[in-house]
Amino acid sequence: MVLRALETNPDVVFSELCDGGVLFDLGTKQYFELNSAGLVVWRLIDAGVPVEAIESHLAARYGPAIGQDPFGLAAFSEALVAHALVTESTTTNASEPQITEWPAEWAQPAVTPHGRPLAEVILSPFDPTEPVPE
């Protein structure tokens, strides 16, 4: 099921990396990794672009959509909703952001949760039980 429009959770902080991005949920302290395709889709969702319009952009750039979930948008959308990173929305944005860096070849967008909340990974930068990198 592809949702018509999605709205990003205001408690989710996004940080772009060279090959994707990281989402950090301030409420749960859980963090998630986005691959490069997930980064592109996240930017478009964050700008208020409807999922159907995202699929149209991808079809224009990478070829016609074939199959039930050709660009992985349905599975990606469902994963974002399941992790409460986005919610269904009734509003969309009329202006669309310019994506300057598209992946050379499209891969399924992915959001990967990390096993433990960040608060459990690093309790203190001076935690004596954690080895210090040399």
C-alpha positions in Angstrom: 0.0 0.0 0.0 1.6 3.3 -1.1 0.4 6.2 1.1 -0.7 9.3 -0.8 1.2 11.8 1.3 3.5 11.5 4.3 4.6 14.1 6.9 7.9 13.8 8.8 7.7 13.5 12.6 8.9 16.8 14.1 10.8 14.8 16.7 13.0 13.2 14.1 16.3 14.9 13.3 17.9 14.3 10.0 21.6 14.4 9.2 23.0 13.8 5.7 26.1 11.6 5.1 28.1 11.0 2.0 26.3 7.7 1.1 22.9 8.3 2.8 21.8 9.7 6.0 20.9 9.2 9.7 17.6 9.8 11.3 17.5 10.3 15.1 14.1 10.1 17.0 14.4 12.5 19.9 11.5 10.8 21.6 12.7 7.3 21.6 16.5 8.1 21.2 16.5 5.5 18.4 18.6 6.1 15.3 18.2 4.8 11.8 20.4 4.6 8.7 19.1 5.7 5.3 20.8 4.4 2.1 21.4 6.8 -0.8 18.0 6.0 -2.3 16.3 6.4 1.1 18.0 9.8 1.4 16.5 11.0 -1.9 13.0 9.8 -0.9 13.3 11.2 2.6 14.2 14.7 1.2 11.2 14.6 -1.0 8.9 13.4 1.7 10.3 16.1 4.1 9.5 18.7 1.4 5.9 17.5 1.3 6.0 15.8 -2.1 3.2 13.2 -2.4 4.4 9.6 -2.8 2.7 9.3 -6.3 4.8 12.4 -7.5 7.9 10.8 -6.1 7.2 7.6 -8.1 6.6 9.8 -11.2 10.0 11.5 -10.7 11.7 8.1 -10.4 10.0 6.7 -13.5 11.1 9.8 -15.5 14.7 9.4 -14.3 15.2 5.6 -14.1 12.6 4.2 -16.6 9.0 3.1 -16.4 7.6 1.5 -13.3 7.1 -2.3 -13.6 5.7 -4.5 -11.0 3.8 -4.0 -7.7 6.4 -1.9 -5.9 8.9 -1.1 -8.7 10.9 1.6 -6.8 10.4 0.2 -3.3 8.3 3.2 -2.2 5.5 1.1 -0.7 7.8 -0.9 1.5 9.9 2.1 2.4 6.8 4.2 3.3 5.5 1.3 5.4 8.8 1.0 7.3 8.9 4.8 8.0 5.3 4.7 9.3 6.0 1.5 11.4 9.0 3.3 13.1 6.9 6.4 13.6 9.3 8.5 11.5 6.4 9.8 9.4 2.7 9.9 9.6 0.0 10.0 6.9 -0.8 13.5 5.8 -3.6 15.2 4.0 -1.5 18.2 2.8 1.1 18.3 0.1 3.5 20.9 -1.0 3.1 22.5 -4.4 6.7 23.3 -4.9 9.2 20.5 -5.2 12.8 20.6 -4.1 15.6 20.3 -6.6 17.5 17.0 -6.1 21.0 17.6 -7.4 22.5 14.2 -6.5 20.6 11.2 -7.7 22.1 7.7 -7.3 23.6 6.5 -10.6 21.4 3.4 -10.5 18.3 3.1 -8.4 18.3 0.6 -5.5 15.4 0.0 -3.2 15.3 2.7 -0.5 16.1 1.4 2.9 15.8 2.6 6.5 17.7 0.4 9.0 17.1 0.8 12.7 20.0 0.3 15.0 19.6 -2.3 17.6 19.8 -0.2 20.7 18.8 3.4 21.4 21.7 5.8 21.3 21.4 6.4 25.1 22.4 2.8 25.6 25.3 2.9 23.2 27.1 5.8 24.7 26.3 6.7 28.3 29.1 9.2 28.7 32.0 10.3 26.6 34.2 9.6 29.6 32.8 6.2 30.4 35.8 4.2 31.8 34.3 0.9 30.6 34.4 2.0 27.0 37.8 1.4 25.2 39.4 4.6 24.0 40.3 4.5 20.2 43.9 5.0 19.6 
